[in-house]
């Protein structure tokens, strides 16, 4: 009982930090979904051609990838705390440039700035939680909880786009991006000037300095960790997490970007397609909340197996049964639930648990950025793969991706048990 009370006290103490980090995830999903949901409004309002629409969408994806890839460089240049505090100023500036954009060039610049900042902020925010948390169990729970905010960002962006859909010209899209800009600005002020956060950062720095001093012989660089004396431990974990996340993210990104496209091609009305998206994302929010509660417990591995099984069931059912409208809706529902208990959230926890503190943002930034880059390339051919004439064959391929992701995820679980990572982290605290 005393342990339970202590855990509750710790969660309550560090919950504001998780909220501040989680709101960064709201901005991350918000910019992706917000642009996707309003791109046709921008096109009509600014008289964009199809080529310009494609460039803006692609540039946003690659800007997010680049921001994520160079996270390590950013934190080493200006420090983890300053990166955490100031990154959303850049996002806000980019969003407000979009709000005021009179033409294609301005919209492109604003999208790139906001995308870059959101790509960098995610691994920085998660590493900030790991840095400040008093133990890895608390860290795991807080990190998993940030995925709830990602879902909130998706729902919020869909909802905002729906509410302003009747506005003339590009006005509705400008309102959506103004909301994102205001949130980013307020979040950056909160992170920067909160006395509570300053105290948590100070305590975290003192704790990490003590741990680093107790391991003075260890070289804390990404390459030396992955290829140094402990390469037999860290390199297999890095490979397992990376392959798991790439395979899973190719599938998740496809359903995220082209869900409405698939439903419309299956003869759903635009209202049904967007309505189904809202309902399914709302259901998946509860799945995310369920996983967040057990992220630091022994039950999370059971969640992983169940989640991957549900995702495989959804994809394989489309491959062998039917590719009509309602089977597609149910398959998307399975994917939404399964991916939120065996996907992004578990990837975040693994990367923050498995590696030394000094390289966590670099590791997560590289895996996330490289995966996002591949998703951007894959998006060029995705529309041709999800039309009715070839969707069954595509789903067989997607089912194979889930199997590969599951195998490497299970290997990561095996490695965590082999090195007793959770208990090892607790002993180091």
N, C-alpha and C positions, 0 to 999 in steps of 0.2 A: 504493500500500500504506500509506503514511504517513497518507493521508486516511482510509482505512478504519480504521486503528488509532485515530486521533483520534476518529472517529465512535463507535466502540465505547466508548472511554473516557468520552465525553460522555454517552452513553446510560446507562452504568453509574452515573455520578455523579448523574444526575438521575432515574434510575429510581425511587428511593424516593418522590420527589415525585409521579411519575405514578401510583404505587401508592396514595398517600394521596388523590390526586384521584380515581383510579379506584374506590376503595372508596366514595366518595360516590355514584358511579354505581350501585354494588351496592345502596346504600340507596334510590336513586331508582327503579330497576326493582323492587327488593324490596318497596317499599311498594305499588306498583301491582299487581304480580302477587300479592303476599301478601294484599292485601285482596280481589282478584278470586277467588283460590283458597279463601279462608276465609269469604267473605261468607255463604254458606249455613250455615256453622257458627255464626257470630255470630247469624244470624237465629234459629236454633233455640235457641241458648244464652241469648239475651237476650230471646226472644219478640218479635222485631221483625216488623212487618208489611211488606208489599211496598213500600209507599210510603216507609217509613223506610230500607229497603235501597237504594232508588233515590236517596234524598237523600244517604246516606253516600257512595255511589259517585260521584255527581255532585259533591258537595262536595270530595271528594279531588281530582278532576280539576281543578276550578276553583281550588282552593288551590294546586296545583302551578303552574297558569298565572299566578296573581297573584304568587306568589313569583318566578317567572321574569321577569315583566313589570317588577317594581320592583327588579330586581337593581342597576341603575345607581344608584338612589336609596340603596340599602343601602351599596354600596361607597363612594359619595361621602360618606355620613354618618359611617361608622365606619372607613373605610379597607379596602383590598383584603385585607391580611394578617389583620386582626381578623375580617373577614367569613369568610374561609377557615377560621380557627381555631375560631370560636364557633358557626357555623351549625348544626353537628351536635349541639350541646347542646340546641338547640330541637327538633331531630328526636327525640333521645333522650327528652326530656320528653314529647313527644306520643306516642311509642311506649309509654312506661311508663304513661301515662294510659289508653291502650287496653288494656294488660295488666290493669290494675286496674279497668277500666270495669264498674260494676254495672248500667248501663242505657244506653239509646240516646243520651241527651244527652252522657254522658261519652265514649262511643265516637266520636261526631260531633266533639267538641272535639279529642280526641286525633288523629283522622284529619286534621283541618284543620291542626293545628300541624305534624304530620309532613310532610304534603303541601306546605305552604308552604315549610318548610325545605329539602326535597329539590328543589323547583322553583328556589329561589334558589341552592342549592349548585352545581348543574351548571355554569351559566355562570361563576360565581365561581371554581370549581376550574380550569376550562379557561383562564380569563384568568390565574390564578395561574401555570399552567405557562408561558404565553406571556411573562409578566412576568419569570420567573426564568430561562428558557432562554437560553443564550448565542447562539443563532442560530435562524432560522426553520426550517431543516431539522430540527434536533433537536426543536424545538417541535412540528412537524407529526407526527413519528413518535410522540412521547409522547402528544399529543392523540388520535391515532388509536388508540393502545393502550388508552385508557380505555374504548373501546367494547367491548373484550373483557370488562371488568368488568361492563358493563351486561348482557351475556349471562350472565355468571356469576351475577348477581343474579337473573335470570329462572330459571335452572336451580336455584339454591339455594332459591328460594321455592317453586317447584313441588315440589322434593324434600322440603323441610321439611313442606309441607302434606300431602304424601302419607304421610310417616312418622307424622304425628300424627292422621291422618284417623279412626282408630278410637277416639280419646279421647272421653270423654263431655262433653256440654254444649259450652261455649265454650272448654274447656281447651286443645284443640289449637290454636285460633286465638291464644290468649294466649301459648302457647309460641312460635309463629312471630313474634309481635310482640315478645316478650321478647328473642329472638335479634337482631332488628333494633335494638332499643334498646341492648343491650349493645355491639353492633358500633359504633353511632353514638357512644356514650359513649367507648369506647376510641379510636375514630378522632379524636375531638375532642381528647382528651388528647395523643395522638401529634402531631397537627398543632400544638398549642399549645406543648408543652414540648420538642420535638425540637431539639437544638442544631444539628443538620445543616440542618434547615429554616430556622432563624433565620439561618444563614450564607448559604444560598441566597437568601433574601428580601433580605438586606442587599446581596448582590452584584447582584441583579436591580434593586433600587432605585437603586443607584449607576449601573448601566448605563442605566436608563431616564432618570435625571436628566441624564446626559450627552447622550442622544439628544434629549431635550426642549430642552435648552439650545442644541443645534445647530439647532433649529427654532423659535427664539423668536418668530418672526412668526406662527406658526400658532395659531389659536384651537382648543383641543381640547374642543369640545362636540359632542354628537351632531348637533344641527341645523345647526351651522355647517360640520361636515364634509360632511354630506349635501347641504346647500343653499348652501354657500359657494363660494369660488373654484374648488374642485376637484369641483364637483357632477357634471360630465360624466364624471368617473371613478368617484366613490363611489356616487352614486345608482343608476346602472344595475347596479352589482354588488349593492347592497342589494336592489333589486327582483328581480334574477335569483335570488339566494339565497332570498329570502322566498317567491317563488312556487314555486320548486323544492321547498322544504321543506314548504310547506303542502300541495301536491298529493301529495307522497310520504308525508307523515305521516298524512293522512286515510286513505290506503290501509293503511299500516303499523299505525296505531292500531286500525283495524277488524279486521285479522287478529290483532293482539295481544289485544284484548279479547274478540273473538267467535269465535276459532278453535274452541274446544270446542263453542260453540253451533252453528256451522255443521256440524261433524262429527256431532253428536248428531242434528241435523235431517236429516242424510243417512243416518240409521239406524245410526250407529256406537254401540257400547256406551260407557259412561262410561270403562271401563278402556282401550279402544282409543283413545278421543279424547284422554285425558290422556297415555297412553303415546306416542301419535304426537307430541303436543306436546313431550314430553321429548326424543324422538329427533331431531326436526327442529331444536329449539333447540341440541342438542348438535352437530349437523352445521354449523349456522350459526356456531357458535363458531369453527370452523376457518377459515371464510370470513373472519371478522373478523380473525383472527390473520394471515391471508395479506395482507389489505389493510394492516394496521398496519405490516408490514415494508416496504411500498413507498410509504407515505404521503408520504414526503419525496422521492420519486424521480420521474423522468419517466414511469414506468409507471402511475402512479395514474390518469391519464386513460384509459388502456386498460381498467383495472379498471372505471371509471365506465361506459364504453360497454357492456362485457360484462355488468355488473350490471344496467343498465337493460334490456338486451335480454332477459336471463333473466326479469326481473320481468314484462315485457310478454308473453313467451311463456307464462308461468304463467297470467296473467289471461285472455289471449285464448283460450287452449286451453279454459278453462271456458266462455267465451262461445260458441264455435262447435262444440266437440266434444261434451262430456258434462258433466253436473253430478252424477254419481253419486259414491259414497263415495271410491273410490280415485283417480279424477281430481282430486278436491278435495284429497286428501292430497298428491298429487304437486305440485299447483299451490301449495299452502302451502309445500312444500319448496323449489320454485323461488323463491318470494317470500322465504323465510327466507335463502337463499343470496344472492340478488341484492341484497336490501336491506342486507345487511351489507357489501357491497363497493361499493354505490352508494346510500347513504342517510345515516343519522345520522352516520357517521364522516366522510364527505367534507364534509357540512354543517359539522361542527365545525371541520375544518381550514380550510375557506374563510372562515368568519367570523373566525377567529383570524389568518389571513394577510392578509386584504384591507383591514383597517381599522387606523387608529392605535391604539396600545395603550390610550390613555385612554378610548376608547369601546367597546372590544371586548365587555366584559361587558354594557354597555347594549344594544348591537346584538344580541348573541346572546340576551340575556334577553328583549328585545322580540319577536324572531322566534319563539323557542321558546315564549314565553308566549302570544302571539297565536295561534300554530298549535295549542297545547294547548287554548286556549279554543274554537276552531272544532271541534276533535275532540270536546270535551265536548258541544257542541251537536249535532254529527253523531251522537253515540252514542245520542241519543234516538230516532232513526229507523232506525239501523242494523239492529236485529233484524228489522224488516219488510223490509229490503232483501236479506237473506242467506238467507231461507227458500227451499225448493226451487222454489216456484212462480214466483219472480221472479229467481233468482240469475243466470240467463244474461244478462238485461238489465242487471243490476247490474254484472256483470263487463265488459260492453261499456263502461259508464261508467268503471269502474276502469281499463280499458285506456287510455281517453282521458286519464285523470289521469296515467298513466305517461308517455304521449307528451308532454303539456304539461310535466311535471317534467323530462323528458329534454331538451326543447328549451331550457328556461331554464338547465338545468345545462350544456349545451353552450355556451350564450351566456356563462356564467360562466367556462368554460374559455377561451373566445375572449378575454374581457376580461383574464384573468390573463396570457395570452400577449401581448396588446396592450401592457400596461403592464409586462410582464416582472417580475411581482410577486415570484416566488421569488428571482430573481437580485438584484432591487432590495433585498429584505430582507437578503440575504447581504452586499451592499455596505455597508449601513448598520451592520452589526455591528462 
